[in-house]
Amino acid sequence: MMEEIPQASSCFSLNHIFFDGLLDKLSELSFCSAYASNQYSSNDPNSIVFYGKIYCQFEPYVEVVDAMLVRQGKIEALGSVQEVNDYLSKYALKVRVQYLDERQSICPGFVEPNIHLVMSAVLRQWSHLGPFGFDCSWQKLMPNYSVSYIARAILYLDKGLAPQHWLLSYGLYSGLLGHNSKESRREVYALIKQLNVQRPVAIFDAGSAIAYVNDAALELIYDYLKSSGACPFSSKAQLKEMVDNQHGLQNEQLLWIVGALPTSQMQSYLDSIFVNIDKIIDTAIRQGITHLGVIDTHPFARKVLSEYQLATQNINLIEPKNGWLREINSLACLNHDSSIDSFTASRSIVINIGDVGYCGYEWVQSYHGQSLLQPCQQLVSEGYNVCLQSGFPAQPLSPMRAAEQASTRVMEYAPGCYTRHERVLLPDQCLSKSQSLHAITHAGAMHLGCETGRLEVGNHANFVHLSDDPLDTNYCLRDIAVINCYTSTPS
C-alpha cells in the first residue's frame, strides 16, 4: 500500500508544524483581500502557426511534427507542413507565422506538481543561505560554498534590514559545508554565536528541523515564553545551555521563534504576500512552467490563494484532485510482486531528484548508503507514474534541472577524489532523456489530474519554446533556455 511508504527525510519539509504556526500568526493580522495582479499578462497565443521541430509527447514514444496551428488558446491543427497548410487553405484562415530556428524546438509546457505557494511567498522575503544565491535562482551549486560564505552573507544581509527586524534565512545546506553534517551544524551554530550581529538571528537548515540562533534571539524567545505563562526554563541561562548543547532550536521548539517575532515584521510579510506570489509565478513562467500543483492546505493559505486566483490569468494553478502526493526514497519499500492492470492514482509518485545531486554524497556515506537513493527507473518499470518536482523553495524552481538530474544522477557535490564514473549514483536508475521530459510534462499532469502535458488537437495551448532540442545529446537540459512560455488558462 502506498500509505506504508515512508516520507523522504532528506529535507526540512514545509509540512512541518513551524510553518503552520507561522501561518497561524499571519492569519491574526490585518489582511487586505482586495488584490489585482497587473504585473504580468498571460502569454496566450491566438491565431498563429509554428513551423519547426515540435514535440507532441515524449512517452510511450517520441512524437514529432513539423507544424502547429493555435487559435483562440487551443491547438487546432498538428502535423506536417503540408497538412497544416492545407488546413489553413481549406478554411481560408489568416494567421501569424513563426518559424523556429534550426536548433530550436517546441514541447509541452512543464508541470511543477508540488509547491506550497503561499508559504514559499513568505520565505521569499527571507534570504536563501543555500548554495543557489540569495534568491535561490542559481541552477548549479555555487563554487566554494562554505561556512566562510555563510559568515560573509549574514554580515552583508544584516546591513540591509530595518533596525527592529530579525535576520531570518532558510535553506542552509549544512550537508554541503563539510563531510559530516553533525559537525557542520555545530560549526554553523558556533559561527552564529560569534558574529558581531546585534539583531536577533535565526537561520533554518534545509536538511533537518533546526534553526541556528544567536543570543539576541534567545533573549526575546525567553521573554516570549515567560509572558506566555508556559516557560519550561527557570532562567535564561538554562535556555541557553539547552540550545548550546543541541546547537540550535529543534522540532517543536521552532514555534518559539514564531511567538517571539515582532508583529511589525510579520505584517510586512503579509502586506507583500501577493507581490511575492507574483514573483514566484513569473519565475515559473520563465522556466517554462504552465501548470503549478498547489498543495497549500492551511486555511489562511487557502484564503490567500482564493483571492489570488480571482486576479491572475497567467498560469494554471491546480489543486491536486486526489490525495496521492507522495515522495519515497527507499528501494526496500517497493512491492516487487505487484501486478498492474491499469494506472491508478495510488501509483503516482513525486520525486525531488535534486536530493540525489546535492545530498547524494551524504547518503553514500550514511549507514544505509545508496539504498536510500530514489529508484526512478525501477519505479517506472513497475508501473508507477513518476513525476519530478524542483524542491522549491529549498532548491531552485526549474523542471529542466530536475529532468537533467534524473537522466544523469550525477553527484554534484563530492570530494575532488571522486571520478566522473563514481559520481553517478545507481546508474541503472537513470531515466532516459525522453522519460525525464515525460516526468516534467504529461506525468506531472496525470499526477494533478488535469488534461495537459501533451500537444493534441483540441487541447489548450500550453507549450514552451526552447532554444535547443532537448533530446540532442550535446545539450545539458538545464542549460537549454526557455525562449517563451505559452499558457492558456480555461475561462
C-alpha positions, 0 to 999 in steps of 0.5 A: 500500500502506498500509505506504508511508504515512508516520507523522504527525510532528506529535507526540512519539509514545509509540512512541518508544524513551524510553518503552520504556526507561522501561518497561524500568526499571519492569519491574526493580522490585518489582511487586505483581500482586495488584490489585482495582479497587473504585473504580468499578462498571460502569454496566450497565443491566438491565431498563429502557426509554428513551423519547426521541430515540435514535440507532441509527447515524449512517452510511450514514444517520441512524437514529432511534427513539423507544424502547429496551428493555435487559435483562440488558446487551443491547438487546432491543427498538428502535423506536417507542413503540408497538412497544416497548410492545407488546413489553413487553405481549406478554411481560408484562415489568416494567421501569424507565422513563426518559424523556429530556428534550426536548433530550436524546438517546441514541447509541452509546457512543464508541470511543477506538481508540488509547491506550497505557494503561499508559504514559499511567498513568505520565505521569499522575503527571507534570504536563501543561505543555500548554495543557489544565491540569495534568491535561490535562482542559481541552477548549479551549486555555487563554487566554494560554498562554505561556512566562510560564505555563510559568515560573509552573507549574514554580515552583508544581509544584516546591513540591509534590514530595518533596525527592529527586524530579525535576520531570518534565512532558510535553506542552509545546506549544512550537508554541503559545508563539510563531510559530516553534517553533525559537525557542520551544524555545530560549526554553523551554530558556533559561527552564529554565536560569534558574529558581531550581529546585534539583531536577533538571528535565526537561520533554518537548515534545509536538511533537518528541523533546526534553526541556528540562533544567536543570543539576541534571539534567545533573549526575546524567545525567553521573554516570549515564553515567560509572558506566555505563562508556559516557560519550561526554563527557570532562567535564561541561562538554562535556555541557553545551555539547552540550545548550546548543547543541541546547537540550535532550536529543534522540532517543536521548539521552532514555534518559539521563534514564531511567538517571539517575532515582532508583529511589525515584521510579520505584517510586512510579510503579509502586506507583500504576500501577493507581490511575492506570489507574483514573483514566484509565478513569473519565475515559473513562467520563465522556466517554462512552467504552465501548470503549478500543483498547489498543495497549500492546505492551511486555511489562511493559505487557502484564503490567500490563494482564493483571492489570488486566483480571482486576479491572475490569468497567467498560469494554471494553478491546480489543486491536486484532485486526489490525495496521492502526493507522495515522495519515497526514497527507499528501494526496500519499500517497493512491492516487487510482486505487484501486478498492474492492470491499469494506472491508478492514482495510488501509483503516482509518485513525486520525486525531488531528484535534486536530493540525489545531486546535492545530498547524494554524497551524504547518503553514500556515506550514511549507514544505509548508503545508496539504498536510500537513493530514489529508484526512478527507473525501477519505479517506472518499470513497475508501473508507477507514474513518476513525476519530478518536482524542483524542491522549491523553495529549498532548491531552485524552481526549474523542471529542466534541472530536475529532468537533467538530474534524473537522466544523469544522477550525477553527484554534484557535490563530492570530494575532488577524489571522486571520478566522473564514473563514481559520481553517478549514483545507481546508474541503472536508475537513470531515466532516459532523456525522453522519460525525464521530459515525460516526468516534467510534462504529461506525468506531472499532469496525470499526477494533478489530474488535469488534461495537459502535458501533451500537444493534441488537437483540441487541447489548450495551448500550453507549450514552451519554446526552447532554444535547443532540442532537448533530446540532442545529446550535446545539450545539458537540459538545464542549460537549454533556455526557455525562449517563451512560455505559452499558457492558456488558462480555461475561462 
